[in-house]
Amino acid sequence: MGPPQPRWQALSPSSFCVSTSPVRTLCLVAALMVVMVTPCPKSCHCSERNGMVVQCVSRSLDQIPPDLPEDTVTLLLSSNRISHIPNQAFKDLRRLKELDLSHNHIESIDAGAFLGVSEGLRSLDLSNNQLRSVPKEAFTKLSARIRLSNNPWHCECALQEVLRELRLDPETVNEVSCHTSVQDEYAGRPVIQVLDSGINFCNFHHKTTDVAMFVTMFCWFAMVIAYVIYYVRHNQEDARRHMEYLKSLPSSSQTSKDFDTASTVL
Protein backbone atom coordinates (compact mmCIF):
# COMPACT_ATOMS: atom_id res chain seq x y z
CA MET A 1 0.00 0.00 0.00
CA GLY A 2 1.24 3.43 -0.80
CA PRO A 3 1.43 6.36 1.57
CA PRO A 4 -1.97 7.79 2.67
CA GLN A 5 -3.31 10.57 0.49
CA PRO A 6 -4.21 13.88 2.14
CA ARG A 7 -7.96 14.48 2.59
CA TRP A 8 -9.38 17.95 1.83
CA GLN A 9 -12.68 19.18 3.26
CA ALA A 10 -14.57 22.16 1.86
CA LEU A 11 -15.30 24.64 4.57
CA SER A 12 -18.04 27.24 4.55
CA PRO A 13 -17.09 30.79 5.55
CA SER A 14 -18.78 30.30 8.93
CA SER A 15 -16.95 27.06 9.68
CA PHE A 16 -13.73 28.62 8.48
CA CYS A 17 -14.22 31.54 10.84
CA VAL A 18 -14.65 29.27 13.82
CA SER A 19 -11.70 27.00 12.92
CA THR A 20 -8.99 29.01 14.59
CA SER A 21 -8.99 31.89 16.96
CA PRO A 22 -6.87 34.31 14.86
CA VAL A 23 -8.96 33.68 11.75
CA ARG A 24 -12.16 34.07 13.73
CA THR A 25 -10.97 37.44 14.97
CA LEU A 26 -10.20 38.57 11.43
CA CYS A 27 -13.66 37.47 10.28
CA LEU A 28 -15.33 39.42 13.05
CA VAL A 29 -13.33 42.52 12.20
CA ALA A 30 -14.27 42.15 8.53
CA ALA A 31 -17.92 41.76 9.42
CA LEU A 32 -17.80 44.87 11.58
CA MET A 33 -16.16 46.80 8.75
CA VAL A 34 -18.94 45.74 6.37
CA VAL A 35 -21.56 46.89 8.85
CA MET A 36 -19.78 50.20 9.30
CA VAL A 37 -19.48 50.76 5.55
CA THR A 38 -23.12 49.94 4.75
CA PRO A 39 -25.31 50.81 7.75
CA CYS A 40 -29.03 50.18 7.42
CA PRO A 41 -31.64 52.54 8.93
CA LYS A 42 -33.45 51.03 11.91
CA SER A 43 -36.82 51.44 10.23
CA CYS A 44 -35.72 49.68 7.03
CA HIS A 45 -34.53 46.29 5.84
CA CYS A 46 -31.38 46.06 3.72
CA SER A 47 -30.34 43.22 1.45
CA GLU A 48 -27.74 42.65 -1.24
CA ARG A 49 -29.14 41.85 -4.71
CA ASN A 50 -26.86 43.17 -7.43
CA GLY A 51 -26.40 46.18 -5.18
CA MET A 52 -27.87 47.36 -1.91
CA VAL A 53 -31.68 47.16 -1.78
CA VAL A 54 -33.19 49.27 1.02
CA GLN A 55 -36.80 48.45 1.79
CA CYS A 56 -38.71 50.90 3.99
CA VAL A 57 -42.26 50.00 2.92
CA SER A 58 -45.20 50.64 5.27
CA ARG A 59 -43.08 51.89 8.17
CA SER A 60 -45.17 55.02 8.95
CA LEU A 61 -42.27 57.27 7.95
CA ASP A 62 -43.07 60.97 7.64
CA GLN A 63 -39.73 61.86 6.07
CA ILE A 64 -36.95 60.25 4.07
CA PRO A 65 -34.47 58.44 6.36
CA PRO A 66 -31.26 60.52 6.59
CA ASP A 67 -28.90 57.58 7.18
CA LEU A 68 -29.35 55.60 3.98
CA PRO A 69 -26.39 53.49 2.77
CA GLU A 70 -24.38 55.30 0.12
CA ASP A 71 -24.22 52.19 -2.07
CA THR A 72 -28.03 51.94 -2.29
CA VAL A 73 -29.19 50.88 -5.75
CA THR A 74 -32.89 50.36 -5.02
CA LEU A 75 -34.81 52.44 -2.46
CA LEU A 76 -38.40 51.45 -1.65
CA LEU A 77 -40.31 54.05 0.38
CA SER A 78 -43.88 53.33 -0.66
CA SER A 79 -46.93 53.31 1.62
CA ASN A 80 -45.63 55.78 4.18
CA ARG A 81 -46.67 59.26 5.33
CA ILE A 82 -44.06 61.36 3.53
CA SER A 83 -45.56 64.71 2.46
CA HIS A 84 -42.55 66.66 1.18
CA ILE A 85 -39.36 65.91 -0.79
CA PRO A 86 -36.72 68.49 0.22
CA ASN A 87 -33.72 69.70 -1.75
CA GLN A 88 -30.92 67.14 -2.22
CA ALA A 89 -32.87 64.45 -0.39
CA PHE A 90 -30.84 61.71 -2.13
CA LYS A 91 -27.58 63.55 -2.84
CA ASP A 92 -25.31 60.85 -1.33
CA LEU A 93 -26.91 57.95 -3.22
CA ARG A 94 -24.73 58.13 -6.32
CA ARG A 95 -25.56 54.56 -7.37
CA LEU A 96 -29.34 54.88 -6.99
CA LYS A 97 -31.25 53.50 -9.98
CA GLU A 98 -34.74 52.75 -8.69
CA LEU A 99 -36.77 55.00 -6.36
CA ASP A 100 -40.30 54.15 -5.25
CA LEU A 101 -42.21 56.93 -3.45
CA SER A 102 -45.71 55.77 -4.35
CA HIS A 103 -48.70 55.69 -1.99
CA ASN A 104 -47.46 58.49 0.26
CA HIS A 105 -48.93 61.92 1.06
CA ILE A 106 -46.48 63.93 -1.05
CA GLU A 107 -47.86 67.41 -1.76
CA SER A 108 -44.69 69.28 -2.73
CA ILE A 109 -41.29 68.61 -4.28
CA ASP A 110 -38.44 71.12 -4.06
CA ALA A 111 -36.68 72.18 -7.24
CA GLY A 112 -33.43 70.46 -6.19
CA ALA A 113 -34.99 67.30 -4.73
CA PHE A 114 -33.24 64.89 -7.12
CA LEU A 115 -29.90 66.65 -7.47
CA GLY A 116 -27.09 64.12 -7.41
CA VAL A 117 -29.13 61.15 -8.64
CA SER A 118 -30.98 62.54 -11.64
CA GLU A 119 -28.54 61.27 -14.27
CA GLY A 120 -28.23 57.71 -12.94
CA LEU A 121 -31.84 57.15 -11.91
CA ARG A 122 -33.74 54.73 -14.16
CA SER A 123 -37.12 54.42 -12.45
CA LEU A 124 -39.08 56.92 -10.33
CA ASP A 125 -42.55 56.17 -8.97
CA LEU A 126 -44.55 59.14 -7.63
CA SER A 127 -47.98 57.66 -8.22
CA ASN A 128 -50.83 57.77 -5.71
CA ASN A 129 -49.77 60.91 -3.89
CA GLN A 130 -51.26 64.40 -3.45
CA LEU A 131 -49.33 66.28 -6.12
CA ARG A 132 -51.10 69.14 -7.90
CA SER A 133 -48.00 70.60 -9.52
CA VAL A 134 -44.21 70.23 -9.53
CA PRO A 135 -41.45 72.70 -10.42
CA LYS A 136 -39.95 72.09 -13.83
CA GLU A 137 -36.44 72.34 -12.35
CA ALA A 138 -37.06 69.28 -10.14
CA PHE A 139 -36.73 66.96 -13.13
CA THR A 140 -33.78 68.65 -14.84
CA LYS A 141 -31.49 66.05 -16.50
CA LEU A 142 -33.80 63.28 -15.30
CA SER A 143 -33.91 60.42 -17.81
CA ALA A 144 -35.78 57.95 -15.61
CA ARG A 145 -39.11 56.44 -16.54
CA ILE A 146 -41.62 58.17 -14.26
CA ARG A 147 -45.00 57.23 -12.88
CA LEU A 148 -47.24 60.20 -12.02
CA SER A 149 -50.63 58.51 -12.06
CA ASN A 150 -53.41 59.01 -9.53
CA ASN A 151 -52.43 62.47 -8.32
CA PRO A 152 -54.86 65.44 -8.17
CA TRP A 153 -53.09 67.35 -10.95
CA HIS A 154 -54.10 70.91 -11.82
CA CYS A 155 -53.84 71.20 -15.60
CA GLU A 156 -52.24 74.46 -16.59
CA CYS A 157 -49.27 75.80 -18.54
CA ALA A 158 -46.71 74.89 -15.85
CA LEU A 159 -47.77 71.23 -15.78
CA GLN A 160 -47.76 71.07 -19.57
CA GLU A 161 -44.16 72.29 -19.68
CA VAL A 162 -43.13 69.74 -17.04
CA LEU A 163 -44.71 66.80 -18.87
CA ARG A 164 -43.07 67.85 -22.11
CA GLU A 165 -39.63 67.09 -20.64
CA LEU A 166 -40.41 63.73 -18.97
CA ARG A 167 -40.43 60.06 -19.95
CA LEU A 168 -43.77 58.94 -18.59
CA ASP A 169 -44.35 55.27 -17.95
CA PRO A 170 -46.46 54.10 -20.95
CA GLU A 171 -48.45 51.67 -18.79
CA THR A 172 -49.82 54.43 -16.55
CA VAL A 173 -49.69 57.49 -18.79
CA ASN A 174 -53.49 57.51 -19.27
CA GLU A 175 -53.93 57.58 -15.49
CA VAL A 176 -52.34 61.04 -15.28
CA SER A 177 -55.58 63.02 -15.27
CA CYS A 178 -56.70 66.60 -14.74
CA HIS A 179 -58.29 66.77 -11.32
CA THR A 180 -58.82 70.50 -11.89
CA SER A 181 -58.00 72.71 -14.87
CA VAL A 182 -57.78 76.29 -16.03
CA GLN A 183 -60.75 75.28 -18.18
CA ASP A 184 -63.36 73.28 -16.23
CA GLU A 185 -64.32 71.25 -19.29
CA TYR A 186 -61.02 69.31 -19.14
CA ALA A 187 -61.34 68.22 -15.51
CA GLY A 188 -61.42 64.44 -15.19
CA ARG A 189 -59.76 63.81 -18.56
CA PRO A 190 -56.29 62.28 -19.08
CA VAL A 191 -53.73 65.03 -19.56
CA ILE A 192 -52.08 63.35 -22.55
CA GLN A 193 -55.40 62.99 -24.38
CA VAL A 194 -56.17 66.66 -23.80
CA LEU A 195 -52.76 67.76 -25.08
CA ASP A 196 -52.92 65.37 -28.04
CA SER A 197 -56.23 66.93 -29.07
CA GLY A 198 -54.38 70.18 -29.71
CA ILE A 199 -55.21 71.99 -26.48
CA ASN A 200 -52.45 74.30 -25.31
CA PHE A 201 -52.80 75.35 -21.68
CA CYS A 202 -50.13 77.99 -22.17
CA ASN A 203 -52.42 79.79 -24.64
CA PHE A 204 -55.03 80.00 -21.89
CA HIS A 205 -52.35 81.39 -19.62
CA HIS A 206 -51.37 84.06 -22.13
CA LYS A 207 -55.01 84.96 -22.79
CA THR A 208 -55.69 85.20 -19.09
CA THR A 209 -52.62 87.40 -18.69
CA ASP A 210 -53.69 89.61 -21.60
CA VAL A 211 -57.19 90.01 -20.16
CA ALA A 212 -55.76 90.84 -16.75
CA MET A 213 -53.48 93.47 -18.28
CA PHE A 214 -56.37 94.93 -20.27
CA VAL A 215 -58.57 95.12 -17.17
CA THR A 216 -55.74 96.73 -15.22
CA MET A 217 -55.10 99.31 -17.94
CA PHE A 218 -58.83 100.03 -18.22
CA CYS A 219 -59.06 100.59 -14.46
CA TRP A 220 -56.10 102.98 -14.50
CA PHE A 221 -57.56 104.84 -17.48
CA ALA A 222 -60.93 105.10 -15.72
CA MET A 223 -59.21 106.44 -12.61
CA VAL A 224 -57.38 109.10 -14.66
CA ILE A 225 -60.60 110.16 -16.41
CA ALA A 226 -62.43 110.31 -13.09
CA TYR A 227 -59.65 112.46 -11.61
CA VAL A 228 -59.72 114.84 -14.58
CA ILE A 229 -63.50 115.19 -14.35
CA TYR A 230 -63.28 115.79 -10.61
CA TYR A 231 -60.52 118.36 -11.11
CA VAL A 232 -62.47 120.26 -13.77
CA ARG A 233 -65.68 120.26 -11.75
CA HIS A 234 -63.84 121.32 -8.63
CA ASN A 235 -62.24 124.26 -10.48
CA GLN A 236 -65.59 125.23 -11.98
CA GLU A 237 -67.14 125.26 -8.52
CA ASP A 238 -64.33 127.40 -7.19
CA ALA A 239 -64.71 129.79 -10.13
CA ARG A 240 -68.48 130.04 -9.56
CA ARG A 241 -68.02 130.82 -5.88
CA HIS A 242 -65.40 133.43 -6.72
CA MET A 243 -67.75 135.11 -9.19
CA GLU A 244 -70.56 135.18 -6.65
CA TYR A 245 -68.19 136.73 -4.15
CA LEU A 246 -67.18 139.42 -6.61
CA LYS A 247 -70.78 140.16 -7.42
CA SER A 248 -71.56 140.58 -3.74
CA LEU A 249 -68.99 143.39 -3.43
CA PRO A 250 -70.28 147.00 -3.86
CA SER A 251 -69.45 148.47 -7.27
CA SER A 252 -67.06 151.48 -7.59
CA SER A 253 -69.80 153.82 -9.01
CA GLN A 254 -72.08 153.11 -6.05
CA THR A 255 -69.21 153.85 -3.73
CA SER A 256 -68.58 157.23 -5.47
CA LYS A 257 -72.27 158.23 -5.23
CA ASP A 258 -72.35 157.46 -1.55
CA PHE A 259 -69.21 159.55 -1.03
CA ASP A 260 -70.73 162.54 -2.91
CA THR A 261 -73.94 162.32 -0.88
CA ALA A 262 -71.97 162.35 2.32
CA SER A 263 -70.00 165.47 1.15
CA THR A 264 -73.23 167.39 0.27
CA VAL A 265 -74.73 166.72 3.64
CA LEU A 266 -71.63 168.03 5.29
C-alpha positions as CSV (number, residue, x, y, z in Angstrom):
1,M,0.0,0.0,0.0
2,G,1.2,3.4,-0.8
3,P,1.4,6.4,1.6
4,P,-2.0,7.8,2.7
5,Q,-3.3,10.6,0.5
6,P,-4.2,13.9,2.1
7,R,-8.0,14.5,2.6
8,W,-9.4,18.0,1.8
9,Q,-12.7,19.2,3.3
10,A,-14.6,22.2,1.9
11,L,-15.3,24.6,4.6
12,S,-18.0,27.2,4.6
13,P,-17.1,30.8,5.6
14,S,-18.8,30.3,8.9
15,S,-16.9,27.1,9.7
16,F,-13.7,28.6,8.5
17,C,-14.2,31.5,10.8
18,V,-14.7,29.3,13.8
19,S,-11.7,27.0,12.9
20,T,-9.0,29.0,14.6
21,S,-9.0,31.9,17.0
22,P,-6.9,34.3,14.9
23,V,-9.0,33.7,11.7
24,R,-12.2,34.1,13.7
25,T,-11.0,37.4,15.0
26,L,-10.2,38.6,11.4
27,C,-13.7,37.5,10.3
28,L,-15.3,39.4,13.1
29,V,-13.3,42.5,12.2
30,A,-14.3,42.2,8.5
31,A,-17.9,41.8,9.4
32,L,-17.8,44.9,11.6
33,M,-16.2,46.8,8.7
34,V,-18.9,45.7,6.4
35,V,-21.6,46.9,8.8
36,M,-19.8,50.2,9.3
37,V,-19.5,50.8,5.6
38,T,-23.1,49.9,4.7
39,P,-25.3,50.8,7.7
40,C,-29.0,50.2,7.4
41,P,-31.6,52.5,8.9
42,K,-33.4,51.0,11.9
43,S,-36.8,51.4,10.2
44,C,-35.7,49.7,7.0
45,H,-34.5,46.3,5.8
46,C,-31.4,46.1,3.7
47,S,-30.3,43.2,1.4
48,E,-27.7,42.7,-1.2
49,R,-29.1,41.9,-4.7
50,N,-26.9,43.2,-7.4
51,G,-26.4,46.2,-5.2
52,M,-27.9,47.4,-1.9
53,V,-31.7,47.2,-1.8
54,V,-33.2,49.3,1.0
55,Q,-36.8,48.4,1.8
56,C,-38.7,50.9,4.0
57,V,-42.3,50.0,2.9
58,S,-45.2,50.6,5.3
59,R,-43.1,51.9,8.2
60,S,-45.2,55.0,9.0
61,L,-42.3,57.3,7.9
62,D,-43.1,61.0,7.6
63,Q,-39.7,61.9,6.1
64,I,-37.0,60.2,4.1
65,P,-34.5,58.4,6.4
66,P,-31.3,60.5,6.6
67,D,-28.9,57.6,7.2
68,L,-29.4,55.6,4.0
69,P,-26.4,53.5,2.8
70,E,-24.4,55.3,0.1
71,D,-24.2,52.2,-2.1
72,T,-28.0,51.9,-2.3
73,V,-29.2,50.9,-5.7
74,T,-32.9,50.4,-5.0
75,L,-34.8,52.4,-2.5
76,L,-38.4,51.5,-1.7
77,L,-40.3,54.1,0.4
78,S,-43.9,53.3,-0.7
79,S,-46.9,53.3,1.6
80,N,-45.6,55.8,4.2
81,R,-46.7,59.3,5.3
82,I,-44.1,61.4,3.5
83,S,-45.6,64.7,2.5
84,H,-42.5,66.7,1.2
85,I,-39.4,65.9,-0.8
86,P,-36.7,68.5,0.2
87,N,-33.7,69.7,-1.7
88,Q,-30.9,67.1,-2.2
89,A,-32.9,64.5,-0.4
90,F,-30.8,61.7,-2.1
91,K,-27.6,63.6,-2.8
92,D,-25.3,60.9,-1.3
93,L,-26.9,58.0,-3.2
94,R,-24.7,58.1,-6.3
95,R,-25.6,54.6,-7.4
96,L,-29.3,54.9,-7.0
97,K,-31.3,53.5,-10.0
98,E,-34.7,52.7,-8.7
99,L,-36.8,55.0,-6.4
100,D,-40.3,54.2,-5.3
101,L,-42.2,56.9,-3.5
102,S,-45.7,55.8,-4.4
103,H,-48.7,55.7,-2.0
104,N,-47.5,58.5,0.3
105,H,-48.9,61.9,1.1
106,I,-46.5,63.9,-1.1
107,E,-47.9,67.4,-1.8
108,S,-44.7,69.3,-2.7
109,I,-41.3,68.6,-4.3
110,D,-38.4,71.1,-4.1
111,A,-36.7,72.2,-7.2
112,G,-33.4,70.5,-6.2
113,A,-35.0,67.3,-4.7
114,F,-33.2,64.9,-7.1
115,L,-29.9,66.6,-7.5
116,G,-27.1,64.1,-7.4
117,V,-29.1,61.1,-8.6
118,S,-31.0,62.5,-11.6
119,E,-28.5,61.3,-14.3
120,G,-28.2,57.7,-12.9
121,L,-31.8,57.2,-11.9
122,R,-33.7,54.7,-14.2
123,S,-37.1,54.4,-12.5
124,L,-39.1,56.9,-10.3
125,D,-42.5,56.2,-9.0
126,L,-44.5,59.1,-7.6
127,S,-48.0,57.7,-8.2
128,N,-50.8,57.8,-5.7
129,N,-49.8,60.9,-3.9
130,Q,-51.3,64.4,-3.4
131,L,-49.3,66.3,-6.1
132,R,-51.1,69.1,-7.9
133,S,-48.0,70.6,-9.5
134,V,-44.2,70.2,-9.5
135,P,-41.4,72.7,-10.4
136,K,-39.9,72.1,-13.8
137,E,-36.4,72.3,-12.3
138,A,-37.1,69.3,-10.1
139,F,-36.7,67.0,-13.1
140,T,-33.8,68.6,-14.8
141,K,-31.5,66.0,-16.5
142,L,-33.8,63.3,-15.3
143,S,-33.9,60.4,-17.8
144,A,-35.8,58.0,-15.6
145,R,-39.1,56.4,-16.5
146,I,-41.6,58.2,-14.3
147,R,-45.0,57.2,-12.9
148,L,-47.2,60.2,-12.0
149,S,-50.6,58.5,-12.1
150,N,-53.4,59.0,-9.5
151,N,-52.4,62.5,-8.3
152,P,-54.9,65.4,-8.2
153,W,-53.1,67.4,-10.9
154,H,-54.1,70.9,-11.8
155,C,-53.8,71.2,-15.6
156,E,-52.2,74.5,-16.6
157,C,-49.3,75.8,-18.5
158,A,-46.7,74.9,-15.9
159,L,-47.8,71.2,-15.8
160,Q,-47.8,71.1,-19.6
161,E,-44.2,72.3,-19.7
162,V,-43.1,69.7,-17.0
163,L,-44.7,66.8,-18.9
164,R,-43.1,67.8,-22.1
165,E,-39.6,67.1,-20.6
166,L,-40.4,63.7,-19.0
167,R,-40.4,60.1,-20.0
168,L,-43.8,58.9,-18.6
169,D,-44.4,55.3,-18.0
170,P,-46.5,54.1,-20.9
171,E,-48.5,51.7,-18.8
172,T,-49.8,54.4,-16.5
173,V,-49.7,57.5,-18.8
174,N,-53.5,57.5,-19.3
175,E,-53.9,57.6,-15.5
176,V,-52.3,61.0,-15.3
177,S,-55.6,63.0,-15.3
178,C,-56.7,66.6,-14.7
179,H,-58.3,66.8,-11.3
180,T,-58.8,70.5,-11.9
181,S,-58.0,72.7,-14.9
182,V,-57.8,76.3,-16.0
183,Q,-60.8,75.3,-18.2
184,D,-63.4,73.3,-16.2
185,E,-64.3,71.2,-19.3
186,Y,-61.0,69.3,-19.1
187,A,-61.3,68.2,-15.5
188,G,-61.4,64.4,-15.2
189,R,-59.8,63.8,-18.6
190,P,-56.3,62.3,-19.1
191,V,-53.7,65.0,-19.6
192,I,-52.1,63.4,-22.5
193,Q,-55.4,63.0,-24.4
194,V,-56.2,66.7,-23.8
195,L,-52.8,67.8,-25.1
196,D,-52.9,65.4,-28.0
197,S,-56.2,66.9,-29.1
198,G,-54.4,70.2,-29.7
199,I,-55.2,72.0,-26.5
200,N,-52.5,74.3,-25.3
201,F,-52.8,75.3,-21.7
202,C,-50.1,78.0,-22.2
203,N,-52.4,79.8,-24.6
204,F,-55.0,80.0,-21.9
205,H,-52.3,81.4,-19.6
206,H,-51.4,84.1,-22.1
207,K,-55.0,85.0,-22.8
208,T,-55.7,85.2,-19.1
209,T,-52.6,87.4,-18.7
210,D,-53.7,89.6,-21.6
211,V,-57.2,90.0,-20.2
212,A,-55.8,90.8,-16.8
213,M,-53.5,93.5,-18.3
214,F,-56.4,94.9,-20.3
215,V,-58.6,95.1,-17.2
216,T,-55.7,96.7,-15.2
217,M,-55.1,99.3,-17.9
218,F,-58.8,100.0,-18.2
219,C,-59.1,100.6,-14.5
220,W,-56.1,103.0,-14.5
221,F,-57.6,104.8,-17.5
222,A,-60.9,105.1,-15.7
223,M,-59.2,106.4,-12.6
224,V,-57.4,109.1,-14.7
225,I,-60.6,110.2,-16.4
226,A,-62.4,110.3,-13.1
227,Y,-59.7,112.5,-11.6
228,V,-59.7,114.8,-14.6
229,I,-63.5,115.2,-14.3
230,Y,-63.3,115.8,-10.6
231,Y,-60.5,118.4,-11.1
232,V,-62.5,120.3,-13.8
233,R,-65.7,120.3,-11.7
234,H,-63.8,121.3,-8.6
235,N,-62.2,124.3,-10.5
236,Q,-65.6,125.2,-12.0
237,E,-67.1,125.3,-8.5
238,D,-64.3,127.4,-7.2
239,A,-64.7,129.8,-10.1
240,R,-68.5,130.0,-9.6
241,R,-68.0,130.8,-5.9
242,H,-65.4,133.4,-6.7
243,M,-67.7,135.1,-9.2
244,E,-70.6,135.2,-6.7
245,Y,-68.2,136.7,-4.1
246,L,-67.2,139.4,-6.6
247,K,-70.8,140.2,-7.4
248,S,-71.6,140.6,-3.7
249,L,-69.0,143.4,-3.4
250,P,-70.3,147.0,-3.9
251,S,-69.4,148.5,-7.3
252,S,-67.1,151.5,-7.6
253,S,-69.8,153.8,-9.0
254,Q,-72.1,153.1,-6.1
255,T,-69.2,153.8,-3.7
256,S,-68.6,157.2,-5.5
257,K,-72.3,158.2,-5.2
258,D,-72.3,157.5,-1.6
259,F,-69.2,159.6,-1.0
260,D,-70.7,162.5,-2.9
261,T,-73.9,162.3,-0.9
262,A,-72.0,162.4,2.3
263,S,-70.0,165.5,1.1
264,T,-73.2,167.4,0.3
265,V,-74.7,166.7,3.6
266,L,-71.6,168.0,5.3
